Amino acid sequence: MEKLKQFTSSSLFLPIVALAVLLIFNAVFVDGFLHIQLTEDGRLYGRLIDILNRSSSLVILSLGMTFVIATSGIDISVGAVVAISAAVVCTFIGGRGDGIPEHPMVLAMLAAVGAGVVCGIWNGLLVAKFKIQAVVATLILMTAGRGIAQLMTEGQIITVYYKPFSYISGTIPGNILPTTIFIAAAMVLLVVFLMKKTSIGLFVQSVGINPTASRFSGINVTLVIFLVYAFSGLCAGVSGLIESSLIRAADANNAGLNMEMDAILAVALGGTLLSGGKFYIGGSVIGAITIQTLTTTMYALGVSADQLPVVKAIAVIAICLIQSKRCQEIFDKWKARHMQPDNPEEKAVNKA
């Protein structure tokens, strides 16, 4: 009973339950959902592998979005930044049909990630330095970002024929898992390492809960908020690499389209309150995988891409209701009634 109480009180309870329900549903109603096989060239293949592969860019985006939301902010420009990053990397490599890159791929990748960081710095300056509301500041780049990507690609879809570029989202010869899984895992480990070895997480939470008190306690609130948006831009830049590699092209109109909504939904599903404060990296990662699982489920059931946002909107409403104070009060009363402590002394304390 004690372990059950700890689990239901954990921040990972809702994300794990949501993911488990989706997996069970798919296992029952989607043929071959759990089936994983090894292809002739030594790669693992199956719906579960595909979910992990396609959720990798969303996991990375969710990491940056988690910190932004934890500071009581929002970044609705990450989808456009993904498009800019994709345009940069594909433009640098070039669309030559002979498969010879115009610039080294490593340089193109660094330029794409750097473009994402520059976009994050722009958002950080507007929000942290000029005190513009986060939704307004990031709306500027959200609106202009795809236009910038269109200018870079001259309104064309740049197809990259350089084969190593496909390894970013595909499988490097000799590996059985897609490279994107390792990239996402590396980003998650980097964030966890920073949380464990530095005070960044504490600073972010403090700024999200009470920026005024944080400032009086000696925390450079402006710098914290600035770095948070810069990191969000970095995550969007890495996601742009993955998204462009998936289709081996830069499509300024569709690259990263609506990914900002998925990232916000993943963070909310992971237990981080949209009002800011305490955040949960593990919950955001599970939330991102859950969103991709939901997308895969809807496609498997024949739901079109145009109808999918309706399902996600319902999920957003459900999450907001669950996070409301009224639902929390009802849940606390239910726990007090059905999860009584075994110790008589604890029972007496609860009654008092």
Secondary structure, DSSP 8 states (H G I E B T S, - for coil): -HHHHHHHHSTTHHHHHHHHHHHHHHHHHSTTTT-EEE-TTS-EEEHHHHHHHHHHHHHHHHHHHHHHHHTT---TTHHHHHHHHHHHHHHHH---TT---SS-HHHHHHHHHHHHHHHHHHHHIIIIIS---HHHHHHHHHHHHHHHHHHHHTTS-EE---GGGGGTTS--TT-SS-HHHHHHHHHHHHHHHHHHHSSHHHHHHHHHH-HHHHHHTT--HHHHHHHHHHHHHHHHHHHHHHHHHHHTEE-TTTTTTTHHHHHHHHHHHTT--TT-S---HHHHHHHHHHHHHHHHHHHHTT--TTTHHHHHHHHHHHHHHHHSHHHHHHHHHHHHHHS--SSHHHHHHHH-
